[in-house]
């Protein structure tokens, strides 16, 4: 779920931009962003293993997303800020400052978690992450150009376009070992993370609107998890005719940490975004996901096949693509805006 989703559009509090951020705090924020991204790679591995052990990928996704929802509901019960934020969301809907579809970003998170449970055991965490990064980077161009986020239309820059093309190339490199026929199933299963990654940019835009209106990132997360859990429960109930009820659940408590890991990612993003900004937060979290996924596939492999050299190369290329896409930064966008206004 990539529940960064909620925080990637967070904005610092008024006046935060004028406060001087120390070099140590900036370095610490980047480190926390990388660790948060690594946690998301761990979530992929946990959800995939849970789905394998209960022989039900849809139910594993329900357990993961539903666990996060329970934590957020507990926070909602004791947090006046979250309750006030939810009231503001209701008012914004009545005043048409928010549209009903802005509440549906959690459907993408549900698809992401379901994709973890279904495809990681075949693809491995590394290739799954490459697919997500590629889908997210390419769709981010469309979302920014269309102005779906709360910041409105954002011009395209050459570094971002080049980064998007590089991520597509990264997918091709990662799949090169399978195209020859070793595991053609992986080619089709890669559609799940690609679609989920593409939807994440839309999810970030929608959640950004909710976060801006509510003034509470955790309120936006609650809306996100509610929609996602509802969709996953419906999908699981519809699938009961194929596989029936589970015969039991594993005793390993680590397999139920998918939801809490998602909340941890959200909390980390909310904590450091005012230190390092949205751009470095996104770059750090993606770097953490890519590096963490490679380490997991090397040390605790999910897929039956070992970590392929092509997958390693694809992860490296995807990481380079993210750096290239970020290279233009706000300066590139500012120059593009000035040129378009001239």
CORRA-V332263 format. One record per helix or strand of 3 or more residues. SS is the DSSP state (hx for helix, st for strand). FROM is the first residue (numbers start at 1). LEN is the number of residues. If there is no record, write none. Layout:
ss:SS from:FROM len:LEN
ss:SS from:FROM len:LEN
//
This chain:
ss:hx from:3 len:4
ss:hx from:16 len:3
ss:hx from:23 len:32
ss:hx from:57 len:22
ss:hx from:80 len:15
ss:hx from:100 len:5
ss:hx from:106 len:18
ss:hx from:125 len:22
ss:hx from:158 len:22
ss:hx from:185 len:30
ss:hx from:217 len:27
ss:hx from:253 len:4
ss:hx from:258 len:42
ss:hx from:309 len:19
ss:hx from:329 len:13
//
